[in-house]
Amino acid sequence: MPRLTNSQYLQQRKTLQMDWFQDGAWTFSSLESLDEMELHAYFAPTKDFTDEQAIAHRNDVSRQNPSLPQQAGHAYARALRYLGKRPVPQPSVKASKQRSGTKGGAIAIRTIRNPDPDIKGLAQYLVQLTRKVDE
């Protein structure tokens, strides 16, 4: 497999950024967790890098983990199945006749991994939750 050029890397990174910021991370939510982690580690789509900073990031992580470029490349190939193909929700024909909680209804839950969780915000939420439980 040919080596990814800096230009190709930047284009793939931009594609992942568009998915994350404009498409609600649809592609990321469709992938396995390990694929998400590898894409974030290698492409850093949530980071506000200049092209030069992105290439420096690529060089740094590739030096630290030499197998990451190949792993992220495979993850990107799997992501291509979902990029730009977010399905349009279709209204149910009998939605007005269905009650919530009826059997047979399909509910899909998708998760995305935030590469930079807000630890302070999470701690504040847990403190608030603890206070409500104590009331």
Stockholm file with secondary structure:
# STOCKHOLM 1.0

chainA/1-135         MPRLTNSQYLQQRKTLQMDWFQDGAWTFSSLESLDEMELHAYFAPTKDFTDEQAIAHRNDVSRQNPSLPQQAGHAYARALRYLGKRPVPQPSVKASKQRSGTKGGAIAIRTIRNPDPDIKGLAQYLVQLTRKVDE
#=GR chainA/1-135 SS CCCCCHHHHHHHHHHHHHHHHHSTTHHHHHSCHHHHHHHHHHHCTTSCCCHHHHHHHHHHHHHHCTTHHHHHHHHHHHHTTTTTCCCCCCCCTTGGGCCTTCTTCCCCCCCCCCSSCCHHHHHHHHHHHHHHHHC
#=GC SS_cons         CCCCCHHHHHHHHHHHHHHHHHSTTHHHHHSCHHHHHHHHHHHCTTSCCCHHHHHHHHHHHHHHCTTHHHHHHHHHHHHTTTTTCCCCCCCCTTGGGCCTTCTTCCCCCCCCCCSSCCHHHHHHHHHHHHHHHHC
//
